[in-house]
Structures are given as structure tokens and as C-alpha cells.
Amino acid sequence: MTLLHTIRNAIEQIGYSTIEKDYVFSDVFDPLGVNRKASIAAFTQTPPSYRNAAIGVVEANGRDAADVATEYRALGAPLMFVIEDQQVTVWQVHPRSRSTILQHVALDQLNFLFLQNRDFWKPQRIQNAKSLGLLNRAYQLDFVDAALLPAIEGEIHSKLDRLLNETLAETVRLRVVRKGERTSEQLIFRTVFRLLAAKVLQDREHALADTWNRDDIDSVLQRISGHYKLPVLPGESGSLKGSAFDPAWSRLKAGINFRNISSDDLAFVYENTLVTEETRQHFGVHSTPRPVAEYVVSRVQLQSDEIQNATVYEPFAGAGVFMVTALRRLRDLLPVGMTEKARHSFLVKRIRGDEIEPFAREVAALSLILADYPNENGWSISAIDLFQNNNIAERAKGSNLVLCNPPFEKFTDHERAEYSEAAARSPRKPIAAVDAVLDANPDALGFVFPETFIDGPHYRSTRERIEKLYRNIEIVHLPDRVFKASDIRSSLLIAQEPRQPKDTTTALSSTIVSVRDRDQFLKSGAVSETRSQTRRSESCPGSLWINELYEVWDSLVDFPKLDTVATVHRGLEWRNNQTQAAQAERRAGFCPGVHSGDAIRVFGIDKPLNLDCRPSRLRGGAINLPWASPKILANAARISRGPWCFAAAVDRRKLVCSQQLFGIWLRTGKPTPSLEALCAILNNPVAVAYIASHSPPDRIRVGAVESLPIPRTLTPKIDELVSRYMSILAERTKLFVQLDSRASETLNEIDAAILASYDLSPRLERRVLEYFRGEARPTLHEWQHWFPENFTPYIPLHEYLSPQYQTATTPWVQKVFAPLPEEEAEALADYMD
């Protein structure tokens, strides 16, 4: 018996039934996409692909075994066996580095090796580790590099997207199929689906591919249409020989080998690449980005032992990306020994969607067909107007999991009359949709919402209802430009574990994808941060978002709020273009003022402009505010998207300001701090962190400023410190004055005094200060973080800046025993030698 036969038998003995000999696949990590051949490739499921590849076997043929194992990483198998003469090395495969050796055994030890690792190498364990290991530590295996699958997927999507674009560049650009005949996007879309399906069948050596002439495009399209029972649509009859699709088919045939590519990857790329912005607008096709759908579905706690009862429903399905994602997830959880036919029968009964737009419905159906290779159609996507007659609630009944990206708009006047029942739930379509779905009591739901779902007042009652129904709730904040066809910032809701009468707590998670990490999220699904908290139910009804530094805000919950000592108002609004309301020169009807939020710095205001104060040009009543009175000006538009987004300065020059700024006036009739002290509070890291974490990425909420916790008492030296700091700033106009160090030191003293007044624990105070690490503060001078990098002690800032601490930590030994000058040290060393 040869060594290959011995290994194959050993693989069969631990439960593998899908084992391919001389398996050819495209190396997607290679720039040219060369084909490689594995002597043996074992898969956990059918059809074979990199997603379910488990074990690969190759022969070294005199080459370095580590190099050989690394070359075959695109197979997707976490374990590579490399045969060298009569011995075998076993390697762990990594996506971006050389493979790591795990075992080195002789032929007579091979069966014992498999027996020893049987429980770890069996199909279900490796399948779970590959599909679920990134999300759940319980499924992880040490020898499975969780980064391998996302890396291969990224390469495949990039190459497929490029192949499809190159293949159809001329056809799509010219809209010409036959000479002198202009065609539609629909014909292009439908024809390309058939060609893609044919490419898959050919590369996977399916029996159907032997029934057509590969050089005859009409033969190919006819057989594919018959296999998937696709109708011949108007305008599609007649020969396509000699058309623009002929060279497209030739290029596709010669492109990357589809044999090892997962079918759902084809479905995602097909929908993403082929459905153009023009098509989406013209035919009403909306789509959910694949990483968004995959994140939502991955977070729903579907377990293998519960899979038999799972039913998934996607209303407003659009291109069906949620359904395709659910198909992949359910398929991964099914028993590895299940036949392809049985798996198809199971899935089509448990995944369904509704979409009223015909072309979007077709896109979704064809995507599901591609993802479900090699099975025929059978997917249920109904043409139903979901806002009509409470249809969405009725259609959602009996579904365990509802996944939805609803329309974001409000109902128009016409739609309010047509959809009276839905509009009665809410004038906003997303609220009307989720409210109807909640009537059906699904076990779990995943919704895409506008960003305002997180804490907007219009969604408060919806958030309250969700918490009454579910005890495990996650909200995800997404940055702009995640959705290909929209710049709207959005959020995600994942709610699960229906609440039982005995449940008294809610498990909350708040996840953030930052602007900085947007590309990484779209590539691999990685998020920037997740905060978790378990709290008593109904303790904060309607508040499901865990703010940054929430422990700090919880400790300050009983402190007085800023609106008890001051009033906050936005500045002037104009009827016409706001940019024309500011002039450098003084004119009649114009008053000195601040036009842009960027003009405010910590305790500083840039040179004022002249703002149009003519009543006929103004909108609203802001001009009637007491602008001539002493006040504080602060930016209402964020200075930056980062933590240092806010600054305040005292104004005694009777300036007005635009709506990009706030005017803040002390209340009369009760004890209040001075304007300078209040300005010190507003510029303090506690206040700026609170405002930043309670406002959206593009503006400052009035409510965030008004609800700011302020110290109960202040040290009297605050006014004196602010006065000293302002005097230092006044010197910046003088030549040759070095104010940076003095200004920074004084500003830090102000910060320390305000922080001491809050009396936070050392740990919480440090958390606030570290929140600003590496961020540029909006000062009129250079400023660095209060603590050096890697400073570990938890010590209050006022103690750290105190003379006693500086004296105690001064390196006095070096001062007393000063080092010798370099020349003297060298002379002494020579003498000692």
C-alpha cells in the first residue's frame, strides 16, 4: 500500500466522506492565480470549497516541506500533510506567514497519529472551528488559524470582482449585445448569471457540463436555463453567437478556476458587481453590504442542536443578502454527513423572503441559486406589499429569526392614505416595520436602522418595547460610507433570548465601528470596540446604548447638571446661504461675532468677523438673546470626530455667533460659579469626554451640554489659575515670547483642580485622561498628554503635579553623582584598562 493510500484510509477512518484525489484549485494568493494540485484534499461537507477544506496532502518531491505547505494555503485546509520519502510532516497553515510544523512522523506511526488526534481532526470539529471559531472561543482549535478563511475570502472577492468587471467592461459600457442593437441592464444581468453558473459547473466537473458545447454560447445558455428552470424572457430569444457575450464567455472560461470557490462568495460578488447604481435606482434594488449581514447573522446564537427548528425570514429582501448569509450559516451548522439533496430540501423550507420589486426579487433568487450549487431553484421570495393590511406581521409569524433592512424614509402623504394601518404605528417606515415584526414575537431579530435608533427620541418607545421582549440586546454603531449606495450613517440591532417572567436583568452590548476601522470591517467584519453591561430591566427604559466611560458617568449621576446654573442656546440662523452672512468688513446691520465653530479654542476666540444681524435676513428668535451680556461661547459643530471635539471661551466683547456655536449664560438669582470657572469646567477632560460620548460624530447636542455633570464645589484658586492662563495667552502676539511650556503647565493645573473637585476614584480619573491619549487638543499652543507614555501608577492628576510628588520622584542620585564628561570617562576607562 502506498503512503497516499495509507493517509487516505486514515482520513476516512476519522469520519471524512468527501475526499478528492488530485484536487486542482486556483491559488488566489498568487498574483497570476496559478492552479495547484493537491494529491488528496478532504472536506467536511459538499460541495468542496476552501470554506470546508480540512486536510490537504501534497508530496514534497525534494523541496522544502515548509515552502510546499505554505504554497498550498489557498486550499483553505488548516492542516497540510507533506510527504517526504517514507515520512510525513504535519503543518499548521497561516495566511500571511510560513506554515508551522506540528508533527513529524514515520510511516509506521501514521495510524497512531490519526487515532491520537481523532477528536480534534474529525470533520465537525474542524468545520465548527473554521465557521464559528472567530466568534466563539468554545469552537476554537489551536491548529486552526482563524485568520486563514477571511484572508482567502478577501482575495477571492477581489479577483472575482475584477474578473467580472473585465469580462463585461465593453458590454456594460456600450450596452450593445449585437451590432446596432442596444440592450438593457436586465438582459446583461440575466445572461451573466447563466454564464457564471455554467463556469461553476464546468470547473467543478459537474455532469451537466458534459451536455453542452463549451464553444457554443447558445448551447451553454440553453442547458443552464433548462437546469435551473429559468424562463426565456422577452428580448432574450435568438442566437448570441457573435454578440458581445461571446468574448465575455471566452474571458470567463479562461479566468480564475471556480472549483475551490465557495458558492456564496459567487452570490455576493455577483450581486455586488453586476447590480450597478443605475440598476439599483431604476429597478428599486436595494442591498445590504455582505459584512453587515454576516456580522448580524454571526451574532445570533444559533446552536447546532437547535437547527432543526430554525426558520429565517427577510422582509424587504432587496437583493437577498441576508438570506444568502443565513443559508451559509445554517449550512455550516448542519450535520457533515447530510447529502446535498437533503441539505437543499432542508434549507429551502426554512429560508424565505418578501420583496415587491420584480428585478430585486430576481436578483435575490439568482443569488440564492448560485449560493446553493448545484441544486435547482426552489427558493421562496414572494411579491407582497408588506405595508399593506398588516402583511409584515402576518408574514413574520412562525419565524424564529427575522433579518431586515427596511426602507428608511417617512411615509409620504399619499402612502399614509394607502397604508393607514402601518402609518398609524409610526410616520417612519423603519419603526412601523419593526413594530409589526415584534407583534409576531420572533425568537431573535436583526435590523438595520438609521443612526438615530441608538438614542434618538423618535425611537424611544421602540427601544423600550424591545427591552420588554428580549433580554440580550446588541446595538452596533456604523460609520458613514458602509453602504455602497448611501452615505447615511446607520446602526444595527441584534435582539435575542425572549424574556421570561423570571428575568429581571438585560444583557446589553454596544459595538462601535470607527471611521478609522471602516475598511477593516468591510474586509473582515472586525469591529473597533464592544462594551458590555448587565443591568436591571426597566432601570433606564429606552436607553440601550452603553456610552463610552459609562462607569464614570454612573459615578457622577447625582451631581448637579449644567442647566441648573446656566442656559444654553444656539446662535443665529439665516434665511439665505449662511456662508454669505459673515463679512470681514463692518457694514450697516452687521455686528462683531463668531461665524464658525472652528474659531473657538480652549479659553480662546479667533479674530471676530462681522455677522449679518438684519431682522429681514434672520430666521428664528436667536437675535433676541442677551448677546451684549458676558457669556461663554462654545462650538456646536464638532471641532473633530475624535475625543477633543469641544472647546469654550469667555466673551465679554458683546459678540454674537452663528448656529454653529452655543451661547452659554449664567442663570441669575442663585449661587453660580464665575464665568471663568464655568469655562474651566467646560474645557476640562471630564466635560469634553461627556459631551463627546453623548453626541453624534458631526455635531454637539444641546442636551449633552445641558446634562453635563458639574462639581458641587470648586476650589477658590480656579479663577486665579484661569486669569494667569489668559495672561499667558495674551502674550502670544508678542515677538520672541516662549509661552508653550508655561501655558501647558498652567492649563494642566486648571485641569487638575477641576478633576479634584469631581473627586473621582484614581482608576476612573485615569480612564478619563487615557481617553484622550494621542489626540490633539484644540489649544492655542502645543500641548501634550498629562502623563508620559506607559505611566502605570493610578495617581490623581493634582497629586502627580504637586511639588511633593515631583521632589519625591526626582532622580537625586544623578544630580549628586553627576556623570563624568565624555572625554574624562574615556580617559578613565583607558587608565583602568
N, C-alpha and C positions, 0 to 999 in steps of 0.2 A: 504494500500500500504506500503511495507517495505521501509526502508531507502535507501537500494540499488536501488530499483526501482525508488525512487524519484530522486536520484542523476543521474541515467542513463537517465531519462527523461529530466532532466535539461541540461545534456551534449548534448543530441540530439537537444534541443531547440536552442542552440547557433551554430549549424551547423555541428556537427560531425556525419558522417555516418558509419565510421569504428570503432565499439565499440565491444570489445571482453569480454566475460564473462569467469571467472575462467582461466585467461590467464597465462600459465605456461612458464617460461623462465629461462635460466641459469644465476645465479649470478656470473658474471665474476670477481667481486671484491673478492669473497670468494676463498681461496686457493684450495678448493676441487670442486669449480664450482657447488655448490648445486642448485637444482631447487627451485624456489619460485613461488607462485601462487597469482596473483592479482585478487581480486574479480571482478573488472572492469578495463579495460585498453582502453583508447580512443586514436586513431591515426589520424594524419592529412591526411595520404594517405595510399594506399595499395601498396604492401603487408606490413603488420605491421612489424616494427623493432624499435630498440632503436633510430634510426635517426628521425623517425616521431612520436614517442610516445609523447603525450601531457599531458594527465591526467591519473593518477593511483588512484584506490580506494582500500583500504585494511581495514580489521577490526582489532582493537587492541587486542580484546579478553583478556582484563585485563592487557596488557603490556603497558610500557611507549610509548606514541604516537610518541615522537621524535625518539626513538630507532627503532620503526617499520618503520617510513618514511625513515630513513637512510638505513635500511636493503634493501629497495626496489629501491635504487638509480640506480642499473644496468638496470632497466626497461628503463631508459632514459627519463622518463617524468619529466619535470621541476616542475610540480605541483602534490603533493601527498595529497589525502584526506584520513584521518584516522578516522574511525567510532568508537566512544566511547559511548556505550549505545544509547541515543537518541540525541546525539550531534556530531558535526563534526569539526575537526581541519584541516586547510589547511596549507601545508608546502612547503617551497622552498627547493629543493634538491641540495646538493653540492657533488662534487666527493670525497673530502678528509676530510670533517668535518661533524659534526652533522647537520641535517636539521634545518632550521629556520622557526619558526611559522609565518604565515601571517594573518590567520583569525581563529576565534573560534566562531562558530555559532550553534544555536539550530535548530531543525528540521523545525520549522515554519519560519525560516529566510533563508532557503536554496535557495528557488527560487529567493528571492530578491538578494542574494549574486551573483548568476549567472547573473541576469539581470544587476546588478551594474557593473560587470566585463566583460560583453558580448564582448565589443570591444577589450579587451586585451586578452581574453581567446579563441577567435574564432580560428579555425584551421589555416587559412592563416597567422595570426599574429604570432602564435607560431612557425609555420613552417619556416617563414622568420627569426624570431629571432634565431632559432637553426641553420639554414643553412647559414645565412648571417650576423648574429649579430656580429661575431668576426671581420668581415671585414668592416662593415658599421654601424656607430652609429645610422643611421636613422632607422634600423631594431631592435635595442636592446630593450629589455623589462627588467624592474628592477627585476622581479621574475624569469627570465631565467638565470641561471648560465652558462655563455658561456664556462666555462672550463669542464662542465659535458660531453659533446659529445666527445672531444678529449681524455678525461680520459678513457671512456668506449671503444673507438676505440683502444687505446693503449693496454688495457687489452685483448680485443678480438683478435687483431692481434698476440699478444704474445702467447695466448693459442691455437689459430688455427695453428700457425706455429709449435708449439711444438707437437700438436696432429698429424699433417700431417707427421712430421719427425719421430715420434714414430711409427705411423701406417705403414710407408713404409721403416723403417730402414733396415730390412733384405732384402726386395725385391730389394731396390735400391743398397744396398751394394753388394749383391751376384749376382744381375742381373739374378736371377733364378725365373721363374714362376712355371714351373713343374720340377720334379726331372730329372736331367740330361739334362735339356733344357735351354740354356742361352737365355735371351730375350733382347730386346732393350729398350732404354730410351723412345722411342716414344710410345711403347706399354704400358709402365708404365704410362706415362703421360696421354694417351687417356683413359686408364682404370680408373685411379684415377678420371678423370673428371666425368665419368659416376657414380662412387661411391659417389662422393661429391654431384652431382646433386640429386641422389637418397636419400641421407641423408637429404638434404634440403627439398625435397618433403615429406618425411616421418615425419620429425619434425614439418613441417608446416601443416600436416594432409591434404595434397592435395589428391584429389580423385584418381589421377593416382597411388598413393602409395598402394591403396587397390587392384590394379590389379596384383600385383606380390607377390611372396612368399618371405618374408623377410629373410628367412633362406637359400634361394636358389640363389646363386650369379649369375648363368646363367639367371634365371628368371628376376632378377633385371636389369642386363645389357641389356637384350633383350628389355625390356619395355622402358628403358631410351633411347636407341638408336632409337627406333621407335618414341618416343615422340619428340625428337629433330631432327629427320630425319638425323641421323649420319650414314655414310656408314660403312659397315663391311669391314675393311681393311685387306690386305694380312697379314697372320700370326696371325690374331685375331680370326679365326674361331675355333670351338671346345670348349669343356667344360673347365671352370676354377675351377670346383669343385675340392677340394683337392690341389689347387695350392697355391702359396704364397699370392694370393689375398684373399683367404678365411679368414685367420686370420686377414688380413688387414681390410676387411669389418666388421668383428666382433668387432674389436677395434674401428673402426669409428662409428659404431652404438652405442657403449657404451660411446662414448666421449661426449663432451660438446653439449648441446641442441642448434641446429641451429635456433630455431623458432624466436628468437628475434634479430638474427644477420642480419645486412644489407647485401643484396646480393652482392653489390660491394665490401664489405670487403672480402667476399669469393673469388671474382675475383682477387683482389690484392694479397691476401695471396697465392692463387693457383699459380699464375704466379711467385711470388717471391720465393716460397718454392720449387715448383716442377721442375721449369726450372733450372737445375744445370749449373755450369760453363762449364762442359763438353758439355752439350747440346747446350749452347749458342755458343760455339766455333765451334762445329761440324756442327750444323744446321744453323748458322748465325742468331741466335735470339738475338736481342739487346733490351734493355729495359730502360725506363725512370723511375727513382725512383718515387714512388707514391707521396711523399711530394713535389717534384719538379713539377710534373704535377698539383697537387692540388693548389700549390701556383700560377702558371701561370694562370690556369683557373679561380681561385678566383679573380684575379686582373683585368680580363677583365670585363668591365662594361656591363654585360648582364642584362637587365631590364625585369621584368615580362610582361610589355606591349609591348615589342619588340620580345618576344619569338616566336611568330607565324612565324616570318621571319628568324629565326636563322638557319644557316646551318654550320656544322662543318666538316672540312676536315683534316685528318692526313696523310701526305705523309711520306714515310719511317716509317711505323707504328710500325714495330717490334712487340712487344707483345701487342700493342694496349692500353697502359696505358693512354695516352691522351684521347682516345675515351671513355674508361670506366669512366674517370674523368668527361668528358663533359656530358656523359649520366647522371651521378649523378646530376650535376649542372642543366642541363635542366629539369630533372625530378622534382627537388625541386622547380623550378620556374613555373611549370605547375599548372593549377587550381586544388585545392584539391579535387574537386568533379569529376574529369576526371576518366573514367573507366580504368582498367588495359589494356584492349584491345586497347582502343583509345590512351592511352599513348604510348604503344608499336608501334602502327602504325605511330604515330607522330614522334617518336624518330628514327626509322629505316630509315625514309626518310630524316632525317636531320643530321645524323652522318655517315660518311663513311671514309674509309682509303685505302691506297695502300701499298702493301708490296710484293717484288719479291720473298722472301724466303718462300717456301711452309710451313715449320714447324712453322716459326714465324707467318705466316698468320693463321695457325690453332690455335695456342696459343691465338692470338687476338680474333678470332671468338668464341672460347670456353669461354674466359674470359667475353666477352660481353653477351653470353648466361647466364652465372652464374649471372652476374650483373643485368640481365633483368628478373629474376624469376617472374612468372612461364611461361613466354611466349616462344613460339617456336623460332627457328632460323629466319633469315631474314636479317642479317647484311651484309653490302656490304664492302668487303675487296678484292680488285682486285689485280691480279698478273700482275703488269705493271712495266717495266723498266723505271723509272722516268727520268733518264738522257738521254734517247734515244729520238730523234726527238722532243725536247721541250715538252715532255709529262707532266712534272710537271706544267708548266704554263697553259697548256690546262686543266689539271685535277683540278687545283685550281680555275678556272673561276667559278663565281657564288657562291663561298663560302664566308660567312660573316667572319668566323673565321678560320684561318689556324694555326694548332698546329704541331710543328715539332721538332724532334731530329734527325738532318741529320747526315750522316757519316762525321767524322772529317778529314779524310785523304785527301791528294792531289791525283789528278788523276795520275795513272801510265802512262808510255809511251804507253802501249797498250790501256789503256782507253782513252787517248787523241785522238787516232785514231778512236776508236769506238764511242766516244761521242764528236765529234768535235764541235757541237753547244754548248753543256754545257761547255766544256773545254775552249771555246772561251770567255765565260763570266768571268771565273777565273780558274787558275790551282787548286784552293782549292775548295773542294766539298761543304762545308757549304756556301761559298759565291755564288757559282753557283746556289745552291738550293734556297737561299733567294732572289737572283736577279730574278730568274724565277718566284717565287711566287709573288714578287712585281709587275711584269707585269700584274698579274690578279687583282690587286687593291682590295684586301680584306678589309673589314671594320676594322679588327683587326688581329694581328698575335702574336703568342707566339713561340719563337725559343730557342732551346738550342744551345749554341755556345762554342767554346774554350774560355779560359780566355782572349786571345789576342783580342777578339772582343771589349773589353772595350776601349782600346786606342791604339791597335796595328796599325802600318802604313798600313798593307795589307787590313784592314777593313775600312780605312778612307772613301773611295768613297761609300762603302755600308752604313756607318753611315750617310753620307751626304744625300744620296738618301732617307733613312728612314725619316730623319727630313723634307725633302721636301714634303713627302707624309702624315705624321702624326704629330699631334700637342700635343699628350700625350704619352710620352715615358718613360718607366722604364727599367733600367738595374740592374741586380742582380749579385753580385759577390759571387760565391760559393767557399768554401774551397776544398781541396783535400779529397778523400775518401767519397764523397757524392754518387757517382755512384758505385754500388756494383761490377761491372766488370771492373772498370777503376780507375786509380789513377790520371787521368788528371784533373787539375783544370778547371772549366768551368764557364760560365756566362749564364744569361737568358736575353732575350729581350722580353718585352711586349709593343707593339706599337698599338695605337688605336686612334679613332677620326680622320678620314680622313680630311686633311687640306682643308679649303675653301679659295677662293681667298682673302677674307677679313681678314683672320687670319694672324696676324703679330707676334704672340708670340708662344713659345713652353714651355709646362709644363714638366719639367724633374724631375725624381726621381732616386736616386742612393741608392740601398739597399745592405747591407752587411750582410753575414752570416759568423761570425768569426769562427776560428778553435775551440775556446772555446765553442761556441754555436752550433757546428755541430750536436751533438747528440740531442739537444733540437729541432733543425729544423727538423731532420729526424723523431722525435717523434710527434711533434705537429705543425710543419710549422712555428714556431716562428723565427723571424729574429733578428739580433743584432742591426741594426740601419738603418734608412731610412732618406736620406737628400733630400729635395725638393727645386726646384728653378724654377721660371718663367722668361724667358729671351726673348729678341727679336730674332726672327728667323733669321738664317743666320749670326748672330753676331760672332759665333765661329763655322764655318762649320766643321763637322766631329768630334766635341767634345761634346759627350752626357753624359759623366761621370762627376759628381759633386765631386770634390776632397774634402777630409777632410779639414776643416778650409778654405773653398773656399773664405769666406769673407776676411780673412787675405790676401790671395794671390791676390784677386781683388784690395785690397788697396795698394799692392806693385807692381802692374802691370807696372808702369812707372819707377821703379827703374832699375839701370843698372844690367846686368847679370854677373855671374861669368866668363863666357867665354870672356868678354871684358877685363879682367885683367889677366887671366890665361888660360893655356891649360891643358886638362885632357886626360890621356891615360891609358889604361890597361897595366898590366905588361907582363912578359914573358910567352910564351906558348911553350910546348914541344911536340915533335912528339910522344914520348912514354908516359908511365904512369907518371902523374905529381907527384905522391907521391914519386917516386924514384929520383926526381930532387933535393931534399934537403938532405943535409948531415950535421951531427954535426961537423965532422972534415973537415978541409980545405984540398982540393985536387986540383991538376992541372986542370985548366979550370973552377974552381968554384970560385964564388965571394960572399962576405958577402951580405946577403939580407933577405927579409921577405917573407915567403912562404904562410902563412895563414892569412886571413883577421882577425881572432880572435886575432892575435898578436898586433893589434892596439887598444890602449885605448885613452881616452881624453888626448891629449898632450903627450902620452907615447907610446913607442915601446918596446915589449919584446926583450929579447936577440936574436940577429940575428942568422940565420943558414947560411949555405953555399949553394948557388944555382948554378946549372949546367948552365954555360954560353957558352958551346962549340957550335959553329955555327951549327955543324952537327946534334945536338940534338934539335935545336930550330926550331920553326915554326913561320912564320910572321917576322915582322921587328922591334919588340919592343926593341930588344937588342941595336938598333941604337939610342934610345932616350938618352938624356943627363943625364944619371944616376949619373955621378960624380958631377953634379951641385946641389946646395941647392934646396930643393923641399919640398913638403908635401906628405906624404903617407897616404892613407885612404883606408878603406875596400871597395871592390866591391861586395863581398858576404855579405849579411846582418848579422850583429852580432846577431840579434834576430828578431823574427817576430813582436815584439812589436814596439812602437814608437822610443825607443833608439836603432836604428838599424845601426847607423853610427858614426864613430869617425875619427879624423885626428890628425897627429903629424908631427912636423917639423923634417926633416932629413938633417943633414949636414955631415953625415958619408959616403957618396957616396954609399949608399945601393941600390941594385936592388930589384925588387919584382916580384911575380908571377901574373898571370892574376886574382887572387882572390883579387887584390888590384889595386888602382889607383895611378899613379904618377901625381902630380899637380905642374906645373912650372909657375912662374910669366912671363908674357909677357914683352918684352923689348921695349924701345922706347916710352913709355907713362907713366904717373904717375900711380903708383900702390901702394897698401899698402905693408907693410913689410910681410915677410913670417909668422912671429909670429901673426901679426894682421889678416892675411887671415886665419890662422889656428884657431884663436879665433872665426872668423865668422863661419867657417865650424863646429865648436863644439857647436855653440850657439843653443838654442832650436828652434829659427826660421828656421835656415838652416836644422837641423835634421828633424823637422816636415815637412818641404817642401819636402825633399828627401824621407822621409818615405811615404808620401801621394802620391808621383808621381812615385813610384817604385812598382814592384810586390813583393809578400811575400818572395821570395827566393833570390833576388839579388837587387843590386842598378843599376839603369840605368845611363849610361854616360850622356844622355840628361838631366836627373833630376839634376845632379851636375852642368852641364854647364849652365842650365837655371835658376839656383838659384838666386833670387834677393839679391843683396848685398847693404849695406848702401852707400849713396853718399859720406858721410864724416864720419871720425872716430875721437873720442877724442884722443889726444896725449897720454893719460895715459894708453892706451891699451898695448903698448909694455912694459911699466914698470910693469903692472899687470901680464902679461904673464911671464916676466922674474922672478918676485917674485914667481909665482906659480911653475915654473920649478925648481927654487932653493929649494922650499919645497919638491917637488917630489924627488929631488936628495938626500934628507936626509933619504929617506925610507930604504936605505940599512944600515943605522947606527943603532946600538942597542939602545933600550930604548928611541927612539925619537917618541913623540906623534905628528903625523902630521895630523891626520884626521880632527880635527876642523879647524886648520889653512888652510889646503888645501881646505876644503869645503867652508870656508868663502871667500878665495881669488877667487876660481872658480866662486862663486856666484857674486862677484864684477865684474869679467870679463863678465859674462852673462848680468848683469845689464847695463854695459857700452855699449855693443853691442846692446842690446834691445833699449836703449835710442837713439842710432844712427838710428834705424829703425823708431822711433817716431810713433809707433802705438798708436791708442787710448787706454786708460786704459782697456776698455772692450775687445778689440781684443788681446792685450798683455796677459791679464789674460786667454783668451781662449787657447792661445798657451801654456802657462805654465800648465794649468789644463789638457791639452792633455797628459802630462807625469805623471799625478798623479798615484802613486802606482807602477811605473815602475822602474826597476833597471838601473841606468846609468852606462855606461862602463868606470868607472874611476878606478884609481889605489888605491883608498881609499874609505872609507864609505862615502856615500852622501845621503842626504835626500831632499825631495821636498823643493822648495824655501819658500812656505807658509805653516803654520800649517793647519791641517785638520779643515774644517768648517770655515776658514778665509773668511769672506764675503766682506770686502771693496774692491772696484776696485781702486787700487793704483799701480802706476808703480813700478817695482822692485827696481829701483835706489832710489826712494823716501823711499820705505819700509826699505832699508838697510842703509839709511842715518843716521848720528848721531842725527840730529834734530828729526827725527821720533822716534828713539829709546828713546831719552830723554823725548819726549812728551808723550810716552806711557808707561814709566817705572812706576811700582806701588810704587810711592814715599811714599805713606801713610804707607805702610807696613815697609818701611825702617826707617821712622821717629818714628813710633809707633810699634816697633818690638814686636811680641807676647812673653808672658812670657814663661820661660821654663816650661815643663810639670809638674814637681813636685811643682813649685811655683803656677801654675794655680790651681792644685788640692787643695793645702793648702788654697788659697784664696777662692775657692768655698766652702770648708768646713767651713771657718770662716763666710762667708756670710750666709750659711745655719743656 
